[in-house]
Amino acid sequence: MKKRILVTGGTGYIGSHTVVELQNSGYEVVIVDNLSNSRADVVDSIEQISGVRPAFEKVDCLDYEGLNNVFTKYPGIQGIIHFAASKAVGESVQKPLLYYRNNLVSLINLLELMPKHGIKGIIFSSSCTVYGQPDVLPVTEAAPIKKAESPYGNTKQINEEIIRDTITSGSPIHAVMLRYFNPIGAHPTALIGELPLGVPQNLIPYLTQTAMGIREKLSVFGDDYDTPDGSCIRDYIYVVDLAKAHVIAMNRILEDKQKDKVEVFNIGTGRGLSVLELIHKFEESTGVKLNYQIAPRRAGDIVKVWADPSYANSELGWKAETSIEDTLRSAWNWQVHLREKGIM
């Protein structure tokens, strides 16, 4: 019998790609999503890609009883992958209470319900933002957790502490916290990808929408940082490579391979690219020219961060394998697909 996994935020960007990889690996998936930043027809696309239709429940993770009913309706859920969260750095500075409520209460509800329904483990969608501006690069899992640069980053730090405290208190659950760097790109089929509702808060969808002529120009926030070309540096990881890390982490929990009940892994490529370098690579790999301008610095932005993923490479047996060129082409193919469907 297939093992059943709950994926919160499963119609979202990273969630949908992870559902595909879970199903390809033989898991049965139940998606919970309130569709606040995604579309219900993503479930159709997941079915098209994998040949399997995941169960879908439109439920907000802030709704304790609603979540409880999902666990009752789908007995035998063994693990949870928790993506559901508000995720834009800039917006979190403007709307901190929204971020604290959404991101903290949703996790607390899950952690309270897990023992009641005999759920063994949770994979938490964390972020390299927990490191703030690291003292040493590349950043390892042993790097100190710095004061967060934004409410969004702070919610990730607090949620990691909530998970540790809950398990330390004796809760019979296991956790893997995956600290992502910057996920980009889309599925090679171009059937799923990053499609935020409204104006994109993340770089790549804004970039591809600008390249398509939907947005007038792309703003590069700052060209006077302490980097070779003055723009911020990030570690950009292909979303499908990232999704595969979740499958490996879930296998690890369910097969009792963890070294500790709480484990942390950096999920990145180990390579830093500046925003301006990324723009140039997009133009080179797609042949599409981009209209961009330099804009003032943005509140909450870290200057430079990239991963040392060697622990995930050795311990999980996971590695980011896709080139930045292929990744950027996949993002552009997704944007072209949206245009063909009349969506964007």
GUDOVO-892384 format. One record per atom (N, C-alpha, C): residue in one letter; x, y, z. Coordinates in steps of 0.1 Angstrom, whole numbers, padded with zeros to 4 digits, always signed. Layout:
<recs>
aXYZ...
</recs>
This chain:
<recs>
m+0008-0012+0000m+0000+0000+0000m+0009+0013+0000k+0005+0022-0008k+0013+0035-0009k+0012+0043+0004k+0024+0049+0007k+0024+0057+0019k+0018+0071+0016r+0009+0076+0025r+0002+0088+0023r+0009+0100+0029i+0010+0110+0021i+0017+0123+0026i+0008+0135+0024l+0007+0143+0034l+0000+0156+0033l+0010+0167+0029v+0006+0175+0018v+0014+0186+0014v+0006+0199+0015t+0010+0207+0025t+0003+0220+0026t+0009+0230+0016g+0000+0238+0010g+0005+0247+0000g+0009+0239-0013g+0002+0228-0015g+0006+0219-0026g+0002+0223-0040t-0006+0234-0041t-0008+0239-0054t+0001+0251-0057g+0009+0255-0047g+0018+0266-0049g+0030+0262-0058y+0040+0271-0058y+0051+0269-0068y+0060+0257-0064i+0066+0257-0052i+0075+0246-0048i+0066+0234-0045g+0055+0236-0039g+0046+0225-0035g+0042+0217-0047s+0037+0223-0058s+0033+0215-0069s+0044+0207-0075h+0056+0212-0076h+0067+0204-0081h+0070+0193-0072t+0069+0195-0059t+0072+0184-0049t+0061+0173-0050v+0048+0177-0052v+0038+0167-0053v+0041+0158-0065v+0045+0164-0076v+0049+0156-0088v+0059+0146-0085e+0070+0150-0078e+0081+0142-0075e+0077+0131-0065l+0069+0134-0055l+0064+0124-0045l+0056+0114-0052q+0047+0118-0062q+0039+0108-0069q+0047+0099-0078n+0057+0105-0084n+0067+0098-0093n+0074+0087-0084s+0076+0090-0071s+0083+0081-0063s+0074+0071-0055g+0061+0071-0059g+0052+0061-0054g+0044+0065-0041y+0045+0078-0037y+0037+0082-0026y+0023+0086-0031e+0013+0085-0021e+0000+0090-0024e-0001+0104-0017v-0006+0114-0024v-0005+0127-0019v-0019+0133-0016v-0020+0140-0005v-0032+0148-0002v-0027+0163-0001i-0033+0171-0009i-0029+0186-0009i-0039+0193-0001v-0034+0202+0007v-0042+0212+0014v-0037+0226+0010d-0046+0235+0005d-0042+0248+0001d-0055+0257+0001n-0053+0270+0005n-0064+0279+0006n-0065+0287-0007l-0056+0284-0017l-0056+0291-0030l-0054+0306-0029s-0048+0311-0018s-0045+0325-0017s-0035+0331-0026n-0026+0322-0031n-0016+0326-0040n-0013+0315-0051s-0024+0308-0055s-0023+0297-0065s-0036+0295-0071r-0037+0285-0080r-0049+0282-0088r-0053+0268-0086a-0066+0265-0086a-0070+0251-0084a-0067+0242-0096d-0065+0248-0108d-0063+0240-0120d-0048+0234-0120v-0040+0239-0110v-0027+0233-0109v-0028+0218-0106v-0039+0213-0100v-0041+0199-0097v-0042+0192-0110d-0049+0198-0120d-0050+0192-0133d-0037+0190-0140s-0028+0200-0139s-0015+0200-0145s-0006+0189-0138i-0007+0188-0125i+0000+0177-0118i-0004+0163-0123e-0017+0162-0125e-0022+0149-0130e-0017+0147-0144q-0017+0157-0153q-0011+0156-0166q+0003+0151-0166i+0011+0157-0157i+0025+0153-0157i+0028+0139-0151s+0021+0136-0140s+0025+0124-0133s+0015+0112-0136g+0004+0115-0142g-0006+0104-0145g-0014+0101-0133v-0012+0108-0122v-0019+0105-0110v-0026+0118-0105r-0038+0118-0101r-0045+0130-0095r-0044+0130-0080p-0037+0139-0074p-0036+0140-0060p-0050+0144-0054a-0053+0140-0042a-0065+0145-0035a-0062+0160-0032f-0073+0168-0032f-0072+0182-0030f-0083+0186-0020e-0079+0194-0010e-0089+0200-0001e-0086+0214+0001k-0096+0223-0002k-0094+0237-0001k-0096+0240+0014v-0085+0242+0021v-0086+0244+0036v-0074+0254+0039d-0077+0263+0048d-0067+0272+0053d-0060+0266+0065c-0047+0266+0065c-0040+0260+0077c-0042+0267+0090l-0048+0279+0089l-0051+0286+0102l-0064+0280+0108d-0071+0272+0100d-0084+0266+0104d-0081+0253+0111y-0080+0252+0124y-0076+0240+0131y-0086+0229+0129e-0099+0232+0130e-0109+0221+0128e-0109+0216+0113g-0107+0226+0104g-0107+0222+0090g-0095+0212+0088l-0084+0215+0093l-0072+0206+0092l-0075+0193+0099n-0081+0193+0111n-0084+0181+0118n-0093+0172+0110n-0103+0178+0103n-0112+0171+0094n-0105+0164+0083v-0095+0171+0077v-0087+0165+0066v-0080+0152+0071f-0074+0153+0083f-0067+0141+0088f-0077+0130+0091t-0089+0133+0095t-0099+0123+0098t-0104+0117+0084k-0106+0125+0074k-0110+0121+0061k-0100+0112+0054y-0087+0115+0056y-0077+0107+0050y-0068+0100+0061p-0073+0090+0066p-0065+0083+0077p-0052+0077+0072g-0043+0076+0081g-0030+0069+0078g-0020+0078+0071i-0022+0092+0072i-0011+0101+0067i+0001+0099+0076q+0012+0096+0069q+0025+0093+0077q+0034+0105+0078g+0033+0114+0069g+0042+0126+0069g+0036+0138+0063i+0041+0150+0067i+0036+0162+0062i+0048+0170+0056i+0046+0176+0045i+0055+0186+0040i+0048+0199+0040h+0054+0209+0048h+0047+0221+0051h+0053+0233+0043f+0045+0236+0032f+0049+0248+0024f+0041+0260+0027a+0028+0258+0032a+0018+0269+0032a+0023+0280+0041a+0026+0292+0035a+0031+0303+0042a+0031+0315+0033s+0030+0327+0039s+0033+0340+0032s+0048+0341+0030k+0053+0345+0018k+0067+0344+0016k+0074+0355+0009a+0069+0367+0009a+0076+0378+0002a+0082+0387+0012v+0095+0389+0011v+0103+0397+0020v+0098+0411+0021g+0096+0418+0010g+0092+0431+0010g+0078+0433+0016e+0069+0424+0012e+0055+0425+0017e+0055+0423+0033s+0064+0414+0037s+0064+0412+0052s+0068+0424+0060v+0077+0432+0054v+0080+0445+0061v+0068+0454+0062q+0060+0454+0051q+0048+0462+0051q+0036+0457+0060k+0035+0443+0061k+0024+0437+0067k+0029+0426+0077p+0036+0430+0087p+0042+0420+0096p+0032+0411+0103l+0021+0416+0108l+0011+0408+0115l+0005+0397+0107l+0003+0400+0094l-0002+0390+0085l+0008+0378+0084y+0020+0382+0083y+0031+0371+0082y+0032+0363+0095y+0032+0370+0107y+0033+0363+0119y+0021+0354+0121r+0009+0358+0118r-0003+0350+0120r-0003+0338+0111n-0001+0341+0098n-0001+0330+0088n+0009+0319+0090n+0022+0324+0092n+0033+0315+0092n+0035+0308+0105l+0031+0314+0116l+0033+0307+0129l+0021+0298+0133v+0009+0304+0132v-0003+0296+0136v-0005+0284+0128s-0002+0285+0115s-0004+0273+0106s+0005+0261+0111l+0017+0264+0114l+0027+0254+0119l+0022+0248+0132i+0018+0257+0141i+0014+0253+0155i+0002+0243+0154n-0007+0247+0145n-0019+0238+0143n-0015+0224+0138l-0005+0223+0129l-0001+0210+0124l+0007+0202+0135l+0015+0209+0143l+0023+0202+0153l+0014+0197+0164e+0003+0204+0167e-0007+0199+0177e-0015+0187+0172l-0018+0187+0159l-0026+0176+0153l-0018+0164+0150m-0005+0165+0148m+0003+0153+0143m+0002+0142+0153p+0005+0144+0166p+0004+0132+0175p-0010+0126+0176k-0020+0135+0175k-0034+0130+0176k-0038+0120+0165h-0031+0122+0154h-0034+0114+0142h-0023+0104+0138g-0013+0103+0147g-0003+0093+0146g+0007+0096+0134i+0009+0109+0131i+0017+0113+0120i+0032+0113+0125k+0040+0107+0117k+0054+0105+0122k+0063+0117+0121g+0063+0124+0109g+0072+0134+0107g+0068+0145+0098i+0075+0156+0099i+0072+0168+0091i+0085+0174+0085i+0084+0178+0073i+0095+0185+0066i+0091+0199+0065f+0099+0208+0071f+0096+0222+0072f+0103+0230+0061s+0096+0238+0054s+0101+0246+0043s+0107+0259+0050s+0120+0258+0052s+0127+0269+0058s+0135+0277+0048s+0144+0285+0052s+0150+0295+0043s+0164+0299+0047c+0172+0302+0037c+0185+0308+0041c+0184+0321+0047t+0172+0327+0047t+0171+0340+0054t+0174+0339+0069v+0173+0327+0075v+0176+0325+0089v+0190+0329+0093y+0199+0329+0082y+0213+0332+0085y+0216+0347+0085g+0205+0355+0081g+0208+0369+0079g+0219+0372+0069q+0228+0381+0072q+0240+0383+0064q+0251+0376+0070p+0255+0364+0065p+0265+0355+0071p+0278+0362+0072d+0286+0358+0083d+0299+0363+0084d+0309+0356+0074v+0306+0344+0071v+0315+0336+0063v+0306+0330+0051l+0312+0330+0039l+0305+0324+0028l+0315+0314+0021p+0310+0303+0016p+0295+0299+0016p+0291+0295+0030v+0278+0296+0032v+0272+0294+0046v+0269+0279+0048t+0274+0274+0060t+0271+0260+0064t+0259+0260+0074e+0254+0248+0077e+0244+0246+0086e+0248+0250+0100a+0261+0251+0103a+0266+0255+0116a+0267+0270+0118a+0265+0277+0107a+0265+0292+0108a+0256+0297+0119p+0259+0308+0126p+0250+0313+0136p+0237+0319+0129i+0226+0317+0137i+0214+0323+0132i+0214+0338+0136k+0214+0347+0126k+0215+0361+0129k+0201+0368+0131k+0201+0379+0136k+0188+0387+0137k+0183+0388+0123a+0170+0385+0122a+0163+0385+0109a+0163+0399+0103e+0164+0400+0090e+0164+0412+0082e+0149+0416+0079s+0140+0407+0081s+0126+0410+0077s+0117+0401+0086p+0104+0405+0087p+0094+0397+0094p+0093+0383+0088y+0094+0382+0075y+0093+0369+0068y+0105+0360+0074g+0117+0365+0073g+0128+0358+0078g+0127+0354+0093n+0121+0363+0101n+0119+0360+0115n+0109+0349+0117t+0099+0348+0108t+0089+0337+0110t+0096+0324+0107k+0105+0323+0098k+0113+0311+0096k+0121+0307+0108q+0128+0317+0114q+0136+0314+0126q+0127+0309+0137i+0116+0316+0140i+0107+0313+0151i+0101+0299+0148n+0097+0296+0136n+0091+0283+0133n+0102+0272+0135e+0114+0274+0132e+0124+0264+0135e+0125+0262+0150e+0125+0273+0158e+0125+0271+0172e+0113+0264+0178i+0101+0267+0172i+0089+0260+0176i+0090+0245+0174i+0095+0241+0163i+0097+0227+0160i+0106+0221+0170r+0118+0227+0172r+0128+0221+0181r+0122+0220+0195d+0115+0231+0200d+0110+0231+0214d+0099+0220+0215t+0091+0219+0205t+0080+0209+0205t+0086+0195+0206i+0096+0192+0198i+0102+0178+0199i+0110+0176+0211t+0117+0186+0216t+0124+0185+0229t+0115+0183+0240s+0103+0188+0240s+0093+0186+0250s+0088+0172+0251g+0091+0164+0241g+0086+0150+0242g+0076+0146+0231s+0073+0155+0223s+0063+0152+0212s+0069+0141+0203p+0061+0130+0200p+0067+0118+0194p+0068+0120+0178i+0073+0131+0174i+0074+0134+0160i+0088+0137+0156h+0091+0136+0143h+0104+0138+0137h+0103+0150+0128a+0114+0157+0125a+0114+0168+0116a+0127+0169+0108v+0126+0173+0096v+0137+0178+0088v+0134+0192+0083m+0143+0201+0086m+0142+0215+0082m+0151+0217+0070l+0145+0221+0059l+0153+0223+0047l+0154+0238+0045r+0166+0243+0045r+0168+0258+0044r+0171+0260+0029y+0161+0265+0022y+0163+0267+0007y+0171+0280+0005f+0177+0280-0006f+0183+0292-0011f+0173+0298-0021n+0175+0301-0033n+0165+0308-0041n+0160+0299-0052p+0148+0293-0050p+0142+0284-0060p+0137+0292-0073i+0141+0287-0084i+0137+0293-0097i+0134+0283-0107g+0129+0287-0119g+0126+0277-0130g+0112+0271-0129a+0110+0262-0138a+0097+0255-0139a+0099+0241-0144h+0088+0233-0143h+0089+0219-0147h+0093+0218-0162p+0101+0208-0166p+0104+0207-0180p+0093+0206-0190t+0081+0201-0185t+0069+0200-0194t+0063+0214-0196a+0067+0224-0189a+0061+0238-0189a+0046+0237-0185l+0042+0227-0178l+0028+0226-0173l+0026+0232-0159i+0037+0233-0151i+0036+0240-0138i+0048+0248-0137g+0047+0259-0129g+0058+0269-0127g+0053+0279-0117e+0061+0290-0116e+0058+0300-0106e+0048+0310-0112l+0036+0311-0106l+0026+0320-0111l+0019+0327-0099p+0026+0337-0094p+0020+0344-0083p+0008+0352-0087l-0002+0354-0079l-0014+0362-0082l-0010+0377-0080g-0014+0385-0090g-0010+0399-0089g+0004+0402-0093v+0010+0413-0088v+0023+0417-0092v+0033+0407-0085p+0042+0401-0092p+0052+0392-0086p+0061+0399-0076q+0063+0392-0065q+0072+0396-0054q+0086+0390-0056n+0087+0380-0064n+0100+0373-0066n+0106+0377-0080l+0119+0376-0081l+0127+0381-0092l+0123+0374-0105i+0123+0361-0106i+0122+0354-0119i+0108+0356-0126p+0097+0355-0119p+0084+0358-0126p+0083+0372-0130y+0089+0381-0122y+0088+0395-0127y+0097+0397-0139l+0109+0390-0139l+0118+0390-0151l+0111+0385-0163t+0105+0373-0162t+0099+0367-0174t+0087+0375-0179q+0079+0380-0169q+0068+0389-0174q+0073+0401-0181t+0084+0407-0176t+0090+0418-0183t+0094+0414-0197a+0101+0403-0198a+0106+0398-0211a+0094+0396-0221m+0083+0392-0215m+0071+0389-0223m+0063+0402-0227g+0067+0414-0220g+0060+0426-0222g+0048+0429-0213i+0046+0420-0204i+0035+0422-0194i+0039+0433-0184r+0051+0434-0180r+0056+0445-0171r+0065+0454-0180e+0065+0466-0177e+0072+0476-0185e+0087+0474-0184k+0092+0473-0171k+0106+0471-0169k+0109+0464-0156l+0120+0458-0155l+0124+0451-0143l+0133+0460-0135s+0130+0461-0122s+0139+0470-0113s+0149+0461-0106v+0162+0465-0107v+0173+0459-0100v+0175+0467-0087f+0172+0462-0076f+0172+0470-0063f+0186+0472-0058g+0193+0482-0062g+0206+0485-0057g+0217+0481-0067d+0227+0490-0070d+0239+0486-0077d+0251+0491-0070d+0250+0494-0057d+0261+0499-0049d+0264+0490-0037y+0260+0478-0038y+0264+0468-0027y+0278+0464-0028d+0283+0458-0017d+0297+0453-0017d+0298+0440-0025t+0296+0440-0038t+0297+0428-0046t+0304+0433-0059p+0309+0423-0067p+0316+0427-0079p+0309+0437-0089d+0296+0435-0090d+0289+0444-0099d+0279+0453-0092g+0279+0453-0079g+0271+0461-0071g+0257+0456-0068s+0253+0445-0075s+0239+0440-0072s+0240+0428-0063c+0229+0425-0056c+0229+0414-0046c+0232+0401-0052i+0238+0392-0044i+0242+0379-0049i+0233+0368-0041r+0228+0359-0049r+0220+0348-0043r+0225+0335-0049d+0220+0324-0043d+0222+0310-0048d+0209+0305-0054y+0209+0305-0067y+0196+0301-0074y+0196+0286-0077i+0185+0280-0072i+0184+0265-0073i+0172+0262-0081y+0174+0252-0090y+0162+0247-0099y+0152+0241-0090v+0139+0245-0092v+0128+0240-0084v+0126+0225-0084v+0129+0219-0095v+0128+0204-0096v+0138+0197-0087d+0151+0202-0088d+0161+0197-0079d+0157+0199-0064l+0152+0210-0061l+0147+0213-0047l+0136+0203-0043a+0126+0201-0052a+0115+0192-0050a+0120+0178-0046k+0131+0173-0054k+0136+0160-0051k+0142+0159-0038a+0148+0170-0032a+0153+0169-0019a+0142+0166-0008h+0130+0171-0011h+0119+0168-0001h+0115+0153-0001v+0116+0147-0013v+0113+0132-0014v+0123+0124-0006i+0136+0128-0008i+0147+0121-0001i+0145+0123+0014a+0142+0136+0018a+0141+0139+0033a+0129+0131+0039m+0118+0129+0031m+0106+0122+0036m+0110+0107+0037n+0117+0102+0027n+0122+0088+0028n+0130+0086+0041r+0138+0095+0044r+0148+0095+0055r+0140+0094+0068i+0129+0102+0070i+0121+0101+0082i+0114+0088+0083l+0107+0084+0072l+0098+0072+0073l+0106+0059+0073e+0119+0059+0069e+0127+0047+0069e+0137+0047+0081d+0134+0057+0091d+0142+0057+0103d+0157+0059+0101k+0161+0067+0091k+0175+0069+0088k+0181+0082+0094q+0173+0089+0102q+0177+0102+0108q+0188+0099+0119k+0197+0109+0120k+0207+0108+0131k+0202+0115+0143d+0193+0124+0141d+0186+0131+0152d+0171+0133+0149k+0163+0135+0159k+0149+0137+0156k+0146+0150+0149v+0155+0160+0150v+0154+0172+0142v+0167+0174+0134e+0166+0175+0121e+0178+0177+0113e+0176+0189+0104v+0187+0195+0100v+0187+0207+0092v+0197+0205+0080f+0192+0209+0068f+0201+0208+0056f+0199+0221+0048n+0210+0226+0043n+0210+0236+0033n+0208+0230+0019i+0198+0236+0012i+0195+0231-0001i+0198+0242-0011g+0209+0242-0017g+0214+0252-0027g+0224+0245-0036t+0229+0254-0045t+0239+0249-0055t+0253+0250-0051g+0256+0260-0041g+0269+0263-0037g+0276+0273-0046r+0268+0280-0054r+0273+0290-0063r+0265+0303-0062g+0272+0314-0060g+0265+0327-0059g+0264+0334-0073l+0253+0339-0077l+0251+0347-0089l+0245+0361-0085s+0250+0371-0091s+0244+0384-0088s+0231+0386-0097v+0223+0395-0093v+0211+0398-0100v+0214+0402-0115l+0224+0410-0116l+0228+0414-0130l+0234+0403-0138e+0242+0394-0131e+0247+0382-0138e+0235+0373-0143l+0225+0372-0134l+0213+0364-0137l+0206+0369-0150i+0204+0382-0150i+0198+0389-0161i+0205+0386-0174h+0219+0387-0174h+0227+0385-0186h+0226+0370-0190k+0226+0361-0180k+0225+0347-0184k+0211+0344-0190f+0201+0350-0185f+0187+0348-0191f+0188+0353-0205e+0193+0364-0208e+0194+0369-0222e+0202+0360-0231e+0213+0355-0226e+0222+0346-0234e+0215+0333-0236s+0208+0327-0226s+0203+0314-0228s+0189+0313-0235t+0182+0325-0236t+0169+0325-0242t+0169+0333-0255g+0179+0342-0257g+0179+0351-0268g+0170+0362-0267v+0164+0364-0255v+0154+0375-0253v+0160+0386-0245k+0159+0398-0250k+0165+0410-0244k+0155+0415-0233l+0161+0420-0222l+0153+0424-0211l+0154+0439-0208n+0143+0446-0206n+0143+0460-0202n+0144+0461-0187y+0155+0465-0182y+0157+0467-0168y+0163+0480-0164q+0161+0484-0152q+0167+0496-0147q+0172+0494-0132i+0181+0503-0128i+0186+0502-0115i+0177+0511-0106a+0173+0505-0095a+0164+0512-0086a+0170+0513-0072p+0165+0521-0063p+0171+0522-0049p+0170+0508-0042r+0179+0507-0033r+0179+0495-0024r+0165+0492-0018r+0162+0480-0015r+0149+0476-0010r+0151+0471+0005a+0142+0475+0013a+0143+0472+0027a+0142+0457+0029g+0151+0452+0038g+0150+0437+0041g+0160+0429+0033d+0166+0434+0023d+0174+0426+0014d+0188+0423+0020i+0192+0411+0019i+0206+0407+0023i+0215+0409+0012v+0228+0413+0014v+0237+0417+0003v+0241+0405-0005k+0246+0394+0002k+0251+0382-0005k+0250+0370+0004v+0245+0359-0003v+0244+0347+0005v+0244+0335-0006w+0252+0325-0003w+0251+0313-0011w+0255+0301-0002a+0251+0289-0006a+0251+0278+0003a+0264+0270+0002d+0268+0264+0013d+0277+0252+0012d+0268+0240+0014p+0264+0233+0003p+0255+0222+0003p+0261+0209+0006s+0274+0209+0010s+0281+0196+0011s+0275+0186+0021y+0269+0191+0032y+0263+0182+0041y+0251+0175+0035a+0242+0182+0028a+0231+0176+0021a+0236+0167+0010n+0247+0170+0003n+0253+0162-0007n+0257+0148-0001s+0264+0149+0010s+0270+0137+0016s+0260+0129+0024e+0252+0136+0032e+0243+0129+0042e+0230+0124+0035l+0224+0133+0026l+0212+0129+0020l+0214+0122+0007g+0226+0124+0001g+0229+0118-0012g+0221+0126-0023w+0219+0139-0020w+0212+0148-0029w+0222+0158-0034k+0220+0162-0047k+0228+0173-0053k+0220+0181-0063a+0222+0194-0064a+0216+0202-0074a+0224+0199-0087e+0216+0195-0097e+0222+0190-0109e+0220+0198-0122t+0210+0207-0121t+0206+0214-0133t+0213+0227-0135s+0218+0230-0147s+0226+0242-0150s+0217+0254-0149i+0223+0266-0146i+0215+0278-0146i+0209+0282-0159e+0216+0278-0170e+0210+0281-0183e+0198+0273-0186d+0198+0260-0183d+0186+0251-0184d+0175+0256-0175t+0178+0260-0163t+0169+0265-0154t+0161+0277-0159l+0169+0287-0164l+0163+0299-0169l+0155+0297-0182r+0160+0288-0190r+0152+0284-0202r+0138+0278-0198s+0138+0270-0187s+0126+0264-0182s+0116+0275-0178a+0121+0285-0171a+0113+0296-0166a+0107+0303-0178w+0115+0306-0188w+0110+0313-0200w+0099+0304-0208n+0102+0291-0209n+0092+0282-0215n+0079+0282-0208w+0079+0283-0195w+0067+0283-0187w+0060+0296-0190q+0067+0308-0191q+0060+0320-0194q+0054+0320-0208v+0061+0314-0218v+0055+0312-0231v+0043+0304-0231h+0043+0293-0223h+0031+0284-0221h+0019+0292-0216l+0022+0301-0206l+0011+0309-0200l+0005+0318-0211r+0014+0324-0219r+0009+0333-0230r+0000+0325-0240e+0005+0313-0243e-0003+0304-0252e-0016+0301-0247k-0017+0299-0234k-0030+0295-0228k-0039+0308-0225g-0033+0320-0227g-0041+0332-0225g-0041+0336-0211i-0032+0330-0202i-0032+0334-0188i-0024+0346-0185m-0012+0347-0191m-0003+0358-0188m+0004+0363-0201
</recs>
